[in-house]
Each structure stands twice: as structure tokens, then as C-alpha cells.
Amino acid sequence: MASVNAAGGGIVLSQLSKSYGQVRAVRSIDLMIAPGETVALLGPNGAGKTTVLDMMLGLTRPDGGTVSVFGVPPAAAVRAGWVGAMLQTGSLPQLLKVREAVTLVASYYPHPLPVEDVLRLTGATEFANRQTTRLSGGQARRAYFALALVGNPDLFILDEPTSGIDVEGRRDFWHTVRSIAEQGKTVVFATHYLEEADAFADRIVLIARGRIIADGPATEIKARAGSRTIRATLPGVDVASLVALPGVLSADRHGDAVILSCSDADAALSALLGKFPGAVRDIEVQGQSLEEAFVELTADQPDDDSRSAGQDGGDASTEEETRW
Amino acid sequence: MVNATHLRYEILRVYRFPMTVGLTIALPLVVYYAITPSNRHHLTEGIAFPLYYMTAMAAYGVMWGAASPGARIARDRASGWTRQARTTPLRAGTYLASKVVASYLVAIPTIGLLYLAGASLGVRLGATTWLEMTGLLLIGVTPFAVIGITLGHLATADAMVPAMAGSVLLFALLGGAFGRLFTGGAGLTIVKLLPSYWLVQAGASASTGGGDWPAEGWIVLAAWTAALVPLAVLAYRRDTSRT
């Protein structure tokens, strides 16, 4: 198979912007995705995920900025057969059976996969002889997936690919996506299922109100949300001295137990141990779930341009670096 | 340019759309057999009625067939398939060319069946004349293929059927597909400016020795095509331009 990836560059979005009337759907996004990465665009509805993906596909024209897919404009990458997509509002050609639709799309690509293999892989074999208009929601999603897969592209762009699929179907779907990713394909998917982003992406790009607000491995995203919690037993300490520690957002005491909510748990923990040598016992550091991180990161984003450093809480110690 | 698989499925889709089959094949045949036997020995402008009506009904059928890709374009747009297809390497030119080629290929059985019907009611022509007539029908239907594509990109799926039926029926009626409306005067001068008039005249022109249309017919068809193609391109561009 011709590896176009070698040619260069993966996907590069630079200063990408798009407005619909007064609504600024995408605001000056910069993003680089390396060939072979599996990246989740995670965000609430209306965050701009679909607009970003549509611009990667060349379906939507940016107001500003550029998109490059493997070194060329998106439309050229699509024309070369390097891209397979599942759109959010997916569709199948009418008056054809599922197998025919998959065969049809295969004929558009230079190096397609065998149709029967793709039907089997996507679990579409059992309804391959059914008219495309007579499918259940879950079956239709499987058929869309088959269409994206059959061209054997190097880049998969999947917009909310599992919406409307039951739990079992979802598991099958991600199992297949993972095997695709293992072949070195690049996968970019949009989702608002946090578990999916967490479980299946190498990297999560968190998008809210048209901006990237966090970008990194799932573990980093959770840390980025600020508050990891340190619990420890530390008798006779006053709360004010705990709050003064670096990386601590707020502190609480219940008897001998202290609970520190931290923006930088690593710094906080070493400061804590340094300040109270030998006194701190039963240390527990807890990361919050991605769900909590998500809510925290997407809430209260200022609507104007500055990405203000002041998070909620009003503590003085939120001077954390924005490394993203 | 034309992808064989795409073309094959395009034709398959035509025949799976019952309205197209009904309007392009069944209806012209039924009307032909309903009207012709009782007028078998009439002459229309010096041409035997069975021959005149055979080409008239063939013209009517191919007009429907040629315009019918428009209905599938409108459906593909409504369902989102056109947009989905733009994420594949399928080129717009291939998409449109396949629709047009499919409509010509679909026209051929219509013409063939009408010829058989004509022959069964006594139409006898030389092989050259049959071929010339077929050629003229296929050329003459071009403006209707372009009209179909234009409407397909302009109208919604719901509006498409009335819009298409309205234009095809109007052209067919004025062009004389259901019988001559005018035999002279201003009326005839005006209907002679329509492509459907010359389409219906294909049989008359071929069988009366001329072989093809008089210059007037060629000019009218060329003018309609030249005027409609930019309109179709405009409609297509407007519809598929990235937003």
C-alpha cells in the first residue's frame, strides 16, 4: 500500500477560523496531528468539532487560516483517496443495497479493500442485501463505517461515529478502529462521550466554544483540569499554611485529616512533605474523572478572546502555566 | 472520466425508481397503443399516423428519461449523499457525466420498445432511417438532460417532481407529442422554437428523406443547449460551493 504519510506532515491546522453569521464556530485554532496518531476532539455540542472536521475534509471553507492534510490542501487529499470519512449526518445512496453502496464507494478509490472483508469487519454482512433506506439506526452507522473503511484511506475522520449505536456495537466499532490505528492509520474522531475519548485516543483535544482549551494525553487532560486531590493525615496543622503551599487551590480539615485540592499535585505534595517532614501519613492522591475535568474545563470559559488565567475559586495560587 | 461501476449502479438506480420506469417506458407504450389503432390510416402532415405517433411517444419517453437524473440528484442532495460523496475521490465531472450517460442508456430501451410497438402497427422503415431517427432522438433530448440536472440542483426533493413534470409535460404538449397543436400561423412559428418540437419531428425528418432536421431545427437545439448548460453549471456550483 502506498504510504502517503511519508510524504509529510500529517494534519496541520493553522490559525483556523470560521464564523456562521454572528456565531464564531471556530476561533483561530492551531493543531498538528502526526501521521499514525489517534486523536479525539472532545467537547460539548456546539463546540465547533464538526466545523473543524468539515474544514479538514474540505467541505467547509475556512474564513481564515489554513488546513494541510499530508502536505496538501484537504480537497486534494480527498481526491487522492487518502481520506475516509463518517459525517455526523451520514448518508447512503438510495435505491441501492448496502453491499452495492459499499462496492460503489470502493470504485472511487485507487486501492480499495475487498468489499466482503469490509462488510464482515463492520458487522454489515447480515444486512448487506438490504436496501439502504431500510436500515435501523445502528445498522446505518455500521454501513457508514463500511463506506469510510472500504477505500483503505490513510486518514479516518469520524464525526460522532458511535451516536445511535448500542453498547455492544460501540465496542465492536472501537475494536475495529483500534486495529486500523495499529496499522499506522491516522484517526481523528469527534465525540462527546468522555469514556470513548479516554479509552481510544492517544491524545485528546478538548474544544469548547470554538477554541482548543486543552490538548494532550488523557492523563494530562485530567491533570490540566487542575484539581487533583491530596488526602493525608496531618494532625494539628492550620489550614492557612496549607493553602499557602505551591500548587494548592484550597484546603480543608476534618479532624486530623486534611484534603488539599491542587492545581499542581506534584508540587503540592513535595512542598507538603518538605514542610512537615515525617508528620504526614496515609497520603492519597486522587485524579478526578475525565468527566469532572471536562465539566471544569468547559465551564466558565470567558467568551471574549483572552484565555484568562483566573479559574473559578478566586484563590491566588492559580498561576499555573498554560503548556498546551 | 466515467467510472463503470458508478455508471452501472446509476442505471440500476434508474430502474429501481418506479416512477421513472412508469413514465419513460410504460406510459408512452400505453398511450401509443391506446391512440394509434383507431387512427391507423390517418396521415399527419403527410406522414402515417403510426409513425408520427411512434416518434412522438418515443420523444415523450426520452424526455422523461433524460430529465429523470434530476430527481435522483435532488434525492441525493436531500439525503446528504452528495455531501458524503464529496469526502470520496469521486469527481464532480464523473458524477454529472455518469448521470447524463445513464439517461441516454435508459433512453435506448424506451426508443427500442416504441419501435417494436410501431412495427406491430405497420410502421416499416429502412435500416438507415431507423438509425437516423434514433440518432436524432438522442441528440434532441440533450436540452432535457441539462434541464434535469439544473432542476436537480435548484429544487428541493419535494419540489423536484412537480417542477420536472411541469416542464416535461409543457414541452411535450407544445412540441406536439400528444398531437399537433398548430398547423400554421404564429402558433407554429412559436412552437418551432422549442426543442421538443424538433424531437417529435425526428421521425418525420428521418422518414421523409431529409435524413435529419432542417437547419432551423439544429439551430434551435444548439441554442437551447448553449443557453441551458451555463445555467446547469451555475446551479451545480451554487449548490456544491463550500460554505
Interface residues (C-beta under 8 A of the other chain):
Chain A: L57 G58 L59 T60 R61 V78 R79 A80 G81 V83 G84 A85 L87 T89 G90 S91 L92 P93 Q94 L95 L96 E100 T103 L104 V105 A106 S107 Y108 Y109 P110 L147 G151 I157
Chain B: N3 A4 T5 H6 Y9 L12 R13 R16 F17 R72 R75 D76 S79 G80 W81 R83 Q84 A85 R86 T87 T88 P89 L90 R91 R242 T243
